[in-house]
């Protein structure tokens, strides 16, 4: 199953970049780069948010289970969970920074003259 997923993702990536590789004139390639960077920015923030949401849900579920099993350790579990949630949230902020760099500081569009 894992090989099928990896092969599918590679096929999608190759099909998305093939038009840039075989582009004949510079204007169409520049427009294509901008379209793909907008797509990449959306995927970056979307996947970053999904991953962080799953991680936060798992962390909160584990903390609730740990507190219900050992109520005396609730304070330490809460402190550890808050620190972990802050670290998980920082990954979403990194994804947002990457998306903003792709949207507003696009280095590829400047190379192609767009």
C-alpha positions in Angstrom: 0.0 0.0 0.0 2.8 2.4 0.9 4.5 1.9 -2.5 1.2 2.6 -4.3 0.8 5.9 -2.4 4.4 6.9 -3.0 4.1 6.0 -6.7 0.9 8.0 -7.0 2.4 11.1 -5.3 5.5 10.9 -7.6 3.2 10.6 -10.7 1.3 13.7 -9.6 4.5 15.6 -9.0 5.9 14.7 -12.3 2.7 15.6 -14.1 2.6 19.0 -12.4 6.2 19.9 -13.3 6.3 18.4 -16.8 4.6 21.5 -18.4 7.4 23.7 -16.9 10.1 21.4 -18.2 8.8 21.4 -21.8 7.7 25.0 -22.0 8.8 26.7 -25.2 8.5 30.4 -24.4 9.4 32.3 -21.3 6.0 34.0 -20.7 4.1 30.8 -20.4 6.7 29.3 -18.1 6.7 32.3 -15.8 2.9 32.1 -15.5 3.1 28.4 -14.9 5.7 29.0 -12.1 3.4 31.5 -10.4 0.4 29.1 -10.6 2.4 26.2 -9.2 3.9 28.4 -6.4 0.4 29.4 -5.4 -0.6 25.7 -5.3 2.5 24.9 -3.3 1.8 27.6 -0.8 -1.7 26.3 -0.3 -0.5 22.8 0.1 2.2 23.9 2.5 -0.2 25.6 4.9 -2.9 23.0 4.4 -0.7 20.0 5.2 1.0 21.9 8.0 -2.3 22.6 9.6 -3.6 19.1 9.2 -0.5 17.6 10.6 -0.5 19.9 13.6 -4.2 19.3 14.2 -3.7 15.6 14.3 -0.7 16.0 16.6 -2.6 18.3 19.0 -5.5 16.0 19.1 -3.3 13.0 20.0 -1.5 15.1 22.6 -4.7 16.3 24.3 -6.2 12.8 24.2 -3.1 11.4 25.8 -3.1 14.1 28.5 -6.7 13.5 29.3 -6.2 9.8 29.5 -3.1 10.3 31.7 -4.9 12.6 34.1 -7.9 10.3 34.4 -5.6 7.4 35.3 -3.5 9.4 37.8 -5.3 12.6 38.9 -2.4 13.6 41.3 -0.1 14.0 38.2 -2.6 16.3 36.5 -0.5 19.5 37.0 2.7 18.0 35.6 0.8 16.5 32.7 -0.8 19.8 31.9 2.5 21.7 31.9 4.1 19.1 29.7 1.1 19.2 27.3 1.1 23.0 27.0 4.8 23.0 26.1 4.2 20.2 23.6 1.3 22.1 22.0 3.4 25.2 21.7 6.1 23.2 19.8 3.5 21.6 17.6 1.9 25.0 16.8 5.3 26.4 15.9 5.4 23.8 13.0 2.2 25.4 11.6 3.8 28.8 11.9 6.8 27.6 9.9 4.5 26.3 7.2 2.8 29.7 7.2 6.1 31.5 6.8 7.0 29.2 3.9 3.7 29.8 2.2 4.1 33.6 2.6 7.6 33.4 1.2 6.3 31.5 -1.8 3.5 33.9 -2.4 5.1 37.3 -1.9 8.9 36.7 -2.2 8.8 34.3 -5.1 12.4 33.9 -6.2 11.4 31.7 -9.2 9.2 34.4 -10.8 12.1 36.9 -10.7 14.4 34.4 -12.4 12.0 34.0 -15.2 11.3 37.7 -15.6 7.7 37.7 -14.4 
